[in-house]
């Protein structure tokens, strides 16, 4: 059981290391990260529902596991830049590498950044912003904490997709609105302190120089030919990032101003889903207590449930499969057991989506 707990916490870092090693070796080995993710998808799909609270190790171990992916991700991008600079990979190998880097950057950075952004010490929050910079979204935590956690499940929340909305119409507008809101929140904070929007100690200025430093470092190692690969990797990573948001809140409804309840978030309680996401998939409990450390989150089996988070993510890119095989039946059950006011809102949303 101790070994299993090690695997649970270190799985994201291991997958990133596997992909980096494959890229460094070159040739057919560039598929290593992709194969690792495929194995993960299959393992998660066939794994059992996990409703255990995992706290076998001291608190420092679970905290250290959050920081470990950071140097590993930097190494992944370094070998990616080296591959581009060497110009020895075929087009197909480079595209596989790009996809692996985008997916594993999201998998390695998003859960750790999410957990660290909710912690109250400066080092944790700084590392959360570095993770988010690698993803190209260094201010996302501002909206997540001050917007999403307040408005979740309502039409005001940029991270809650509405019924009938496809992942393709959701992701990029959602990220743009979240960034715009984050800038507005930071602008208002700086104005209260008597500072301009680009104050040197403000988050907007910080985000600008962090993004510039990350981009410049990559181009230094990759050369100018690395620019389109860098930008395409970010665009794909944003799609993946938004895809995970899409599957965790799709179609759920909450009347603005009412209390947040377990029924306002989807949960993916498969063993591997929980392990590789630092419990992001254990979502209901997190929204009830955002400051609770991930290893102490209590699974809520009677909250809205989804299958494997990776399976849902893949299915969401095929709207017919996503709606008809996965989400409609679950939303119907949710509608029948919702609060009366939410049932009224659900009827309106179903009509707007063209659902009976």
C-alpha positions as a LaTeX table, in Angstrom:
\begin{tabular}{lrrr}
\hline
Residue & $x$ (\AA) & $y$ (\AA) & $z$ (\AA) \\
\hline
Unk1 & 0.00 & 0.00 & 0.00 \\
Unk2 & 2.92 & 2.37 & 0.64 \\
Unk3 & 4.15 & 1.77 & $-2.93$ \\
Unk4 & 0.69 & 2.56 & $-4.28$ \\
Unk5 & 0.69 & 5.86 & $-2.42$ \\
Unk6 & 4.08 & 6.75 & $-3.89$ \\
Unk7 & 2.75 & 5.97 & $-7.37$ \\
Unk8 & $-0.37$ & 8.05 & $-6.75$ \\
Unk9 & 1.53 & 11.21 & $-5.86$ \\
Unk10 & 4.45 & 10.86 & $-8.26$ \\
Unk11 & 2.55 & 9.67 & $-11.35$ \\
Unk12 & 2.35 & 13.13 & $-13.01$ \\
Unk13 & 6.09 & 13.69 & $-12.62$ \\
Unk14 & 6.86 & 10.17 & $-13.86$ \\
Unk15 & 4.83 & 10.68 & $-17.06$ \\
Unk16 & 6.59 & 13.99 & $-17.77$ \\
Unk17 & 10.00 & 12.36 & $-17.21$ \\
Unk18 & 9.00 & 9.51 & $-19.53$ \\
Unk19 & 8.04 & 11.95 & $-22.30$ \\
Unk20 & 11.21 & 14.03 & $-21.82$ \\
Unk21 & 13.41 & 10.94 & $-21.98$ \\
Unk22 & 11.67 & 9.79 & $-25.17$ \\
Unk23 & 12.16 & 13.17 & $-26.83$ \\
Unk24 & 15.82 & 13.25 & $-25.79$ \\
Unk25 & 16.41 & 9.77 & $-27.25$ \\
Unk26 & 14.64 & 10.71 & $-30.49$ \\
Unk27 & 13.37 & 8.42 & $-33.21$ \\
Unk28 & 10.53 & 6.11 & $-32.28$ \\
Unk29 & 11.09 & 6.96 & $-28.61$ \\
Unk30 & 9.29 & 10.28 & $-29.04$ \\
Unk31 & 6.11 & 8.21 & $-28.74$ \\
Unk32 & 6.95 & 7.29 & $-25.13$ \\
Unk33 & 4.90 & 10.10 & $-23.61$ \\
Unk34 & 1.92 & 9.37 & $-25.86$ \\
Unk35 & 2.04 & 5.65 & $-25.01$ \\
Unk36 & 2.30 & 6.49 & $-21.33$ \\
Unk37 & $-0.82$ & 8.64 & $-21.54$ \\
Unk38 & $-2.65$ & 5.91 & $-23.51$ \\
Unk39 & $-1.83$ & 3.35 & $-20.83$ \\
Unk40 & $-3.06$ & 5.83 & $-18.24$ \\
Unk41 & $-6.37$ & 6.27 & $-20.09$ \\
Unk42 & $-6.93$ & 2.53 & $-20.24$ \\
Unk43 & $-5.90$ & 1.99 & $-16.62$ \\
Unk44 & $-8.18$ & 4.77 & $-15.43$ \\
Unk45 & $-11.10$ & 3.54 & $-17.48$ \\
Unk46 & $-10.91$ & 0.06 & $-15.96$ \\
Unk47 & $-10.01$ & 1.14 & $-12.41$ \\
Unk48 & $-12.47$ & 0.98 & $-9.53$ \\
Unk49 & $-14.18$ & 3.93 & $-7.90$ \\
Unk50 & $-11.93$ & 5.23 & $-5.15$ \\
Unk51 & $-13.66$ & 6.75 & $-2.09$ \\
Unk52 & $-10.74$ & 6.49 & 0.36 \\
Unk53 & $-9.02$ & 9.49 & 1.96 \\
Unk54 & $-5.30$ & 9.00 & 1.24 \\
Unk55 & $-3.15$ & 10.34 & 4.07 \\
Unk56 & $-0.58$ & 7.59 & 4.66 \\
Unk57 & 2.46 & 9.87 & 4.61 \\
Unk58 & 3.42 & 13.04 & 6.51 \\
Unk59 & 2.14 & 16.38 & 5.20 \\
Unk60 & 5.58 & 17.33 & 3.82 \\
Unk61 & 5.47 & 14.42 & 1.35 \\
Unk62 & 2.19 & 15.57 & $-0.20$ \\
Unk63 & 3.51 & 19.13 & $-0.38$ \\
Unk64 & 6.81 & 18.04 & $-1.96$ \\
Unk65 & 4.88 & 16.11 & $-4.61$ \\
Unk66 & 3.34 & 19.42 & $-5.73$ \\
Unk67 & 6.75 & 21.02 & $-6.38$ \\
Unk68 & 8.42 & 18.06 & $-8.06$ \\
Unk69 & 6.80 & 18.49 & $-11.51$ \\
Unk70 & 8.21 & 22.04 & $-11.82$ \\
Unk71 & 11.87 & 21.20 & $-12.62$ \\
Unk72 & 10.69 & 18.17 & $-14.58$ \\
Unk73 & 8.50 & 20.36 & $-16.81$ \\
Unk74 & 11.38 & 22.76 & $-17.38$ \\
Unk75 & 13.49 & 19.80 & $-18.50$ \\
Unk76 & 10.68 & 18.63 & $-20.82$ \\
Unk77 & 10.57 & 22.00 & $-22.57$ \\
Unk78 & 14.37 & 22.12 & $-22.73$ \\
Unk79 & 14.61 & 18.80 & $-24.60$ \\
Unk80 & 11.73 & 19.95 & $-26.82$ \\
Unk81 & 13.74 & 23.08 & $-27.69$ \\
Unk82 & 16.85 & 20.98 & $-28.28$ \\
Unk83 & 14.96 & 18.71 & $-30.67$ \\
Unk84 & 13.81 & 21.73 & $-32.68$ \\
Unk85 & 17.30 & 23.25 & $-32.73$ \\
Unk86 & 18.93 & 19.99 & $-33.85$ \\
Unk87 & 16.40 & 19.71 & $-36.70$ \\
Unk88 & 16.80 & 15.93 & $-36.88$ \\
Unk89 & 13.21 & 14.85 & $-36.15$ \\
Unk90 & 10.73 & 14.13 & $-38.91$ \\
Unk91 & 7.57 & 16.21 & $-39.21$ \\
Unk92 & 5.47 & 13.42 & $-37.69$ \\
Unk93 & 7.90 & 13.00 & $-34.79$ \\
Unk94 & 7.86 & 16.72 & $-34.11$ \\
Unk95 & 4.05 & 16.82 & $-34.14$ \\
Unk96 & 3.92 & 13.87 & $-31.73$ \\
Unk97 & 6.41 & 15.71 & $-29.53$ \\
Unk98 & 4.33 & 18.89 & $-29.67$ \\
Unk99 & 1.19 & 16.99 & $-28.64$ \\
Unk100 & 2.99 & 15.18 & $-25.83$ \\
Unk101 & 4.51 & 18.41 & $-24.49$ \\
Unk102 & 1.13 & 20.19 & $-24.60$ \\
Unk103 & $-0.77$ & 17.40 & $-22.86$ \\
Unk104 & 1.87 & 16.60 & $-20.25$ \\
Unk105 & 2.51 & 20.27 & $-19.54$ \\
Unk106 & $-1.18$ & 20.63 & $-18.73$ \\
Unk107 & $-1.21$ & 17.41 & $-16.73$ \\
Unk108 & 1.95 & 18.32 & $-14.85$ \\
Unk109 & 1.28 & 22.03 & $-14.29$ \\
Unk110 & $-2.48$ & 22.47 & $-13.94$ \\
Unk111 & $-3.21$ & 20.28 & $-10.87$ \\
Unk112 & $-0.11$ & 21.43 & $-8.98$ \\
Unk113 & $-0.71$ & 25.10 & $-9.81$ \\
Unk114 & $-4.33$ & 24.77 & $-8.76$ \\
Unk115 & $-3.47$ & 23.30 & $-5.37$ \\
Unk116 & $-0.60$ & 25.71 & $-4.66$ \\
Unk117 & $-2.66$ & 28.76 & $-5.65$ \\
Unk118 & $-5.08$ & 27.97 & $-2.81$ \\
Unk119 & $-2.29$ & 27.94 & $-0.22$ \\
Unk120 & $-1.51$ & 31.04 & 1.78 \\
Unk121 & 2.31 & 31.16 & 1.75 \\
Unk122 & 4.31 & 33.17 & $-0.76$ \\
Unk123 & 6.51 & 30.35 & $-2.05$ \\
Unk124 & 3.47 & 28.20 & $-2.90$ \\
Unk125 & 1.76 & 31.05 & $-4.71$ \\
Unk126 & 4.92 & 32.02 & $-6.58$ \\
Unk127 & 5.41 & 28.45 & $-7.79$ \\
Unk128 & 1.74 & 28.32 & $-8.79$ \\
Unk129 & 2.34 & 31.36 & $-10.99$ \\
Unk130 & 5.47 & 29.80 & $-12.49$ \\
Unk131 & 3.49 & 26.66 & $-13.36$ \\
Unk132 & 0.80 & 28.85 & $-14.93$ \\
Unk133 & 3.43 & 30.80 & $-16.87$ \\
Unk134 & 4.67 & 27.55 & $-18.42$ \\
Unk135 & 1.05 & 27.05 & $-19.52$ \\
Unk136 & 0.86 & 30.63 & $-20.78$ \\
Unk137 & $-1.83$ & 31.61 & $-18.25$ \\
Unk138 & $-0.01$ & 33.32 & $-15.36$ \\
Unk139 & $-3.02$ & 35.27 & $-14.04$ \\
Unk140 & $-5.57$ & 32.50 & $-14.21$ \\
Unk141 & $-5.47$ & 31.92 & $-10.43$ \\
Unk142 & $-6.96$ & 35.40 & $-9.87$ \\
Unk143 & $-10.12$ & 34.52 & $-11.75$ \\
Unk144 & $-10.21$ & 30.98 & $-10.39$ \\
Unk145 & $-10.22$ & 32.10 & $-6.76$ \\
Unk146 & $-12.12$ & 35.39 & $-6.99$ \\
Unk147 & $-14.51$ & 34.48 & $-9.79$ \\
Unk148 & $-14.99$ & 30.78 & $-10.37$ \\
Unk149 & $-15.23$ & 29.78 & $-6.71$ \\
Unk150 & $-17.90$ & 32.43 & $-6.18$ \\
Unk151 & $-19.96$ & 31.98 & $-9.35$ \\
Unk152 & $-19.56$ & 28.23 & $-10.02$ \\
Unk153 & $-22.61$ & 26.68 & $-11.63$ \\
Unk154 & $-24.17$ & 30.03 & $-12.57$ \\
Unk155 & $-24.35$ & 31.75 & $-15.93$ \\
Unk156 & $-21.86$ & 34.32 & $-14.61$ \\
Unk157 & $-19.11$ & 31.70 & $-14.29$ \\
Unk158 & $-16.77$ & 31.57 & $-17.29$ \\
Unk159 & $-15.68$ & 28.03 & $-16.33$ \\
Unk160 & $-19.18$ & 26.50 & $-16.33$ \\
Unk161 & $-20.19$ & 25.46 & $-19.88$ \\
Unk162 & $-23.90$ & 25.62 & $-20.64$ \\
Unk163 & $-25.94$ & 22.69 & $-21.88$ \\
Unk164 & $-25.57$ & 22.07 & $-25.60$ \\
Unk165 & $-22.32$ & 24.07 & $-25.75$ \\
Unk166 & $-19.48$ & 22.21 & $-27.45$ \\
Unk167 & $-15.94$ & 22.19 & $-26.18$ \\
Unk168 & $-14.89$ & 24.05 & $-29.32$ \\
Unk169 & $-17.18$ & 27.01 & $-28.62$ \\
Unk170 & $-16.33$ & 27.01 & $-24.93$ \\
Unk171 & $-12.59$ & 26.80 & $-24.40$ \\
Unk172 & $-11.02$ & 29.87 & $-25.98$ \\
Unk173 & $-13.89$ & 32.31 & $-25.18$ \\
Unk174 & $-13.85$ & 31.00 & $-21.61$ \\
Unk175 & $-10.11$ & 31.60 & $-21.23$ \\
Unk176 & $-10.38$ & 35.07 & $-22.78$ \\
Unk177 & $-13.23$ & 36.08 & $-20.45$ \\
Unk178 & $-11.37$ & 34.67 & $-17.45$ \\
Unk179 & $-8.23$ & 36.63 & $-18.34$ \\
Unk180 & $-10.23$ & 39.81 & $-18.93$ \\
Unk181 & $-11.95$ & 39.40 & $-15.56$ \\
Unk182 & $-8.63$ & 38.68 & $-13.84$ \\
Unk183 & $-7.13$ & 41.88 & $-15.30$ \\
Unk184 & $-10.18$ & 43.81 & $-14.10$ \\
Unk185 & $-9.86$ & 42.38 & $-10.59$ \\
Unk186 & $-6.15$ & 43.23 & $-10.46$ \\
Unk187 & $-6.75$ & 46.71 & $-11.90$ \\
Unk188 & $-9.31$ & 47.41 & $-9.15$ \\
Unk189 & $-6.94$ & 46.11 & $-6.47$ \\
Unk190 & $-4.11$ & 48.33 & $-7.65$ \\
Unk191 & $-6.41$ & 51.35 & $-7.92$ \\
Unk192 & $-7.38$ & 50.94 & $-4.26$ \\
Unk193 & $-3.69$ & 51.00 & $-3.39$ \\
Unk194 & $-3.14$ & 54.11 & $-5.49$ \\
Unk195 & $-1.09$ & 52.40 & $-8.21$ \\
Unk196 & $-1.36$ & 52.30 & $-11.97$ \\
Unk197 & $-2.20$ & 49.08 & $-13.82$ \\
Unk198 & 1.44 & 48.37 & $-14.75$ \\
Unk199 & 2.85 & 48.99 & $-11.27$ \\
Unk200 & 6.12 & 47.09 & $-11.05$ \\
Unk201 & 4.95 & 44.99 & $-8.08$ \\
Unk202 & 1.53 & 44.23 & $-9.54$ \\
Unk203 & 0.45 & 40.93 & $-11.09$ \\
Unk204 & 0.01 & 42.36 & $-14.59$ \\
Unk205 & 3.60 & 43.59 & $-14.81$ \\
Unk206 & 4.81 & 40.38 & $-13.17$ \\
Unk207 & 2.90 & 38.26 & $-15.68$ \\
Unk208 & 4.34 & 40.23 & $-18.59$ \\
Unk209 & 7.97 & 39.72 & $-17.59$ \\
Unk210 & 7.45 & 36.07 & $-16.59$ \\
Unk211 & 5.89 & 35.26 & $-19.98$ \\
Unk212 & 8.66 & 37.18 & $-21.73$ \\
Unk213 & 11.35 & 35.33 & $-19.80$ \\
Unk214 & 9.80 & 31.92 & $-20.50$ \\
Unk215 & 9.36 & 32.61 & $-24.21$ \\
Unk216 & 12.87 & 34.09 & $-24.54$ \\
Unk217 & 14.46 & 31.14 & $-22.76$ \\
Unk218 & 12.79 & 28.68 & $-25.07$ \\
Unk219 & 13.75 & 30.58 & $-28.21$ \\
Unk220 & 17.33 & 30.91 & $-26.95$ \\
Unk221 & 17.67 & 27.11 & $-26.99$ \\
Unk222 & 15.38 & 26.35 & $-29.95$ \\
Unk223 & 16.27 & 29.20 & $-32.28$ \\
Unk224 & 13.80 & 31.31 & $-34.24$ \\
Unk225 & 12.33 & 28.21 & $-35.88$ \\
Unk226 & 10.99 & 27.35 & $-32.43$ \\
Unk227 & 8.51 & 30.25 & $-32.41$ \\
Unk228 & 5.64 & 28.52 & $-34.27$ \\
Unk229 & 6.15 & 25.31 & $-32.24$ \\
Unk230 & 6.08 & 27.28 & $-29.01$ \\
Unk231 & 2.86 & 29.08 & $-29.93$ \\
Unk232 & 1.15 & 25.94 & $-31.26$ \\
Unk233 & 2.04 & 24.08 & $-28.06$ \\
Unk234 & 0.46 & 26.83 & $-26.01$ \\
Unk235 & $-2.69$ & 26.86 & $-28.16$ \\
Unk236 & $-3.05$ & 23.11 & $-27.78$ \\
Unk237 & $-2.30$ & 23.26 & $-24.04$ \\
Unk238 & $-5.04$ & 25.89 & $-23.62$ \\
Unk239 & $-7.48$ & 23.61 & $-25.41$ \\
Unk240 & $-6.55$ & 20.76 & $-23.08$ \\
Unk241 & $-6.68$ & 23.04 & $-20.04$ \\
Unk242 & $-10.15$ & 24.28 & $-20.99$ \\
Unk243 & $-11.22$ & 20.72 & $-21.77$ \\
Unk244 & $-10.68$ & 19.64 & $-18.19$ \\
Unk245 & $-12.72$ & 22.64 & $-16.97$ \\
Unk246 & $-15.40$ & 21.67 & $-19.47$ \\
Unk247 & $-15.80$ & 18.14 & $-18.12$ \\
Unk248 & $-15.88$ & 19.19 & $-14.46$ \\
Unk249 & $-18.75$ & 21.68 & $-14.64$ \\
Unk250 & $-20.67$ & 20.96 & $-17.83$ \\
Unk251 & $-24.38$ & 21.75 & $-17.62$ \\
Unk252 & $-24.69$ & 21.94 & $-13.84$ \\
Unk253 & $-26.89$ & 24.74 & $-12.54$ \\
Unk254 & $-26.92$ & 26.92 & $-9.45$ \\
Unk255 & $-29.09$ & 29.94 & $-8.80$ \\
Unk256 & $-26.84$ & 32.99 & $-8.30$ \\
Unk257 & $-26.46$ & 33.93 & $-4.66$ \\
Unk258 & $-27.41$ & 30.53 & $-3.26$ \\
Unk259 & $-25.05$ & 28.36 & $-1.24$ \\
Unk260 & $-22.64$ & 26.06 & $-3.07$ \\
Unk261 & $-23.47$ & 22.40 & $-2.53$ \\
Unk262 & $-21.87$ & 19.07 & $-3.56$ \\
Unk263 & $-24.34$ & 18.82 & $-6.46$ \\
Unk264 & $-22.76$ & 21.83 & $-8.20$ \\
Unk265 & $-19.62$ & 20.02 & $-9.43$ \\
Unk266 & $-18.97$ & 16.78 & $-11.26$ \\
Unk267 & $-16.72$ & 14.24 & $-9.55$ \\
Unk268 & $-14.41$ & 11.74 & $-11.24$ \\
Unk269 & $-13.59$ & 9.34 & $-8.44$ \\
Unk270 & $-11.69$ & 6.74 & $-10.42$ \\
Unk271 & $-8.44$ & 5.79 & $-8.73$ \\
Unk272 & $-6.14$ & 7.14 & $-11.44$ \\
Unk273 & $-8.27$ & 10.24 & $-12.05$ \\
Unk274 & $-7.76$ & 11.26 & $-8.45$ \\
Unk275 & $-4.08$ & 10.30 & $-8.42$ \\
Unk276 & $-2.88$ & 12.20 & $-11.48$ \\
Unk277 & $-4.81$ & 15.40 & $-10.72$ \\
Unk278 & $-3.88$ & 15.95 & $-7.07$ \\
Unk279 & $-7.57$ & 15.42 & $-6.30$ \\
Unk280 & $-8.96$ & 18.06 & $-8.70$ \\
Unk281 & $-11.35$ & 15.33 & $-9.81$ \\
Unk282 & $-12.56$ & 15.05 & $-6.20$ \\
Unk283 & $-14.32$ & 18.27 & $-6.99$ \\
Unk284 & $-17.38$ & 18.70 & $-4.80$ \\
Unk285 & $-15.45$ & 18.67 & $-1.55$ \\
Unk286 & $-12.93$ & 21.15 & $-2.95$ \\
Unk287 & $-15.68$ & 23.67 & $-3.74$ \\
Unk288 & $-17.12$ & 23.26 & $-0.26$ \\
Unk289 & $-13.74$ & 23.96 & 1.35 \\
Unk290 & $-11.25$ & 25.45 & $-1.15$ \\
Unk291 & $-8.50$ & 25.79 & 1.46 \\
Unk292 & $-8.51$ & 22.14 & 2.51 \\
Unk293 & $-5.31$ & 20.39 & 1.38 \\
Unk294 & $-5.81$ & 17.91 & $-1.40$ \\
Unk295 & $-4.78$ & 14.83 & 0.60 \\
Unk296 & $-7.57$ & 15.50 & 3.12 \\
Unk297 & $-10.40$ & 15.97 & 0.63 \\
Unk298 & $-13.31$ & 13.69 & 1.39 \\
Unk299 & $-14.90$ & 11.93 & $-1.61$ \\
Unk300 & $-18.65$ & 12.52 & $-1.89$ \\
Unk301 & $-20.11$ & 9.44 & $-3.64$ \\
Unk302 & $-23.68$ & 10.85 & $-3.68$ \\
Unk303 & $-22.60$ & 14.02 & $-5.51$ \\
Unk304 & $-22.83$ & 14.17 & $-9.34$ \\
Unk305 & $-20.53$ & 11.49 & $-10.73$ \\
Unk306 & $-18.72$ & 11.05 & $-14.03$ \\
Unk307 & $-16.53$ & 8.18 & $-15.26$ \\
Unk308 & $-12.77$ & 8.53 & $-15.80$ \\
Unk309 & $-11.70$ & 12.18 & $-16.14$ \\
Unk310 & $-9.37$ & 11.31 & $-19.04$ \\
Unk311 & $-12.13$ & 9.33 & $-20.79$ \\
Unk312 & $-14.55$ & 12.25 & $-20.37$ \\
Unk313 & $-11.93$ & 14.65 & $-21.68$ \\
Unk314 & $-11.42$ & 12.53 & $-24.81$ \\
Unk315 & $-15.18$ & 12.05 & $-25.34$ \\
Unk316 & $-15.87$ & 15.77 & $-25.05$ \\
Unk317 & $-14.14$ & 16.35 & $-28.40$ \\
Unk318 & $-16.88$ & 14.30 & $-30.10$ \\
Unk319 & $-20.08$ & 16.16 & $-29.08$ \\
Unk320 & $-22.46$ & 13.35 & $-30.13$ \\
Unk321 & $-20.67$ & 10.82 & $-27.92$ \\
Unk322 & $-20.26$ & 13.31 & $-25.07$ \\
Unk323 & $-23.90$ & 14.35 & $-24.98$ \\
Unk324 & $-25.69$ & 11.10 & $-25.79$ \\
Unk325 & $-23.45$ & 8.49 & $-24.18$ \\
Unk326 & $-22.10$ & 10.29 & $-21.14$ \\
Unk327 & $-23.74$ & 13.51 & $-20.02$ \\
Unk328 & $-27.46$ & 13.63 & $-20.88$ \\
Unk329 & $-28.51$ & 10.70 & $-18.71$ \\
Unk330 & $-26.50$ & 12.05 & $-15.80$ \\
Unk331 & $-27.95$ & 15.54 & $-16.17$ \\
Unk332 & $-31.45$ & 14.08 & $-16.34$ \\
Unk333 & $-30.88$ & 12.35 & $-13.00$ \\
Unk334 & $-29.46$ & 15.63 & $-11.64$ \\
Unk335 & $-32.53$ & 17.57 & $-12.86$ \\
Unk336 & $-34.94$ & 15.16 & $-11.20$ \\
Unk337 & $-33.13$ & 15.50 & $-7.86$ \\
Unk338 & $-32.28$ & 19.21 & $-7.97$ \\
Unk339 & $-33.77$ & 21.92 & $-5.80$ \\
Unk340 & $-37.11$ & 23.30 & $-7.15$ \\
Unk341 & $-35.58$ & 26.63 & $-8.20$ \\
Unk342 & $-32.77$ & 24.82 & $-10.01$ \\
Unk343 & $-35.26$ & 22.53 & $-11.74$ \\
Unk344 & $-36.96$ & 25.59 & $-13.22$ \\
Unk345 & $-33.61$ & 26.88 & $-14.47$ \\
Unk346 & $-32.82$ & 23.42 & $-15.85$ \\
Unk347 & $-36.01$ & 23.40 & $-17.92$ \\
Unk348 & $-35.04$ & 26.73 & $-19.44$ \\
Unk349 & $-31.51$ & 25.52 & $-20.16$ \\
Unk350 & $-32.74$ & 22.28 & $-21.75$ \\
Unk351 & $-35.03$ & 24.23 & $-24.05$ \\
Unk352 & $-32.24$ & 26.62 & $-24.97$ \\
Unk353 & $-30.02$ & 23.63 & $-25.80$ \\
Unk354 & $-32.77$ & 22.03 & $-27.91$ \\
Unk355 & $-33.06$ & 19.04 & $-25.53$ \\
Unk356 & $-36.36$ & 17.47 & $-24.64$ \\
\hline
\end{tabular}
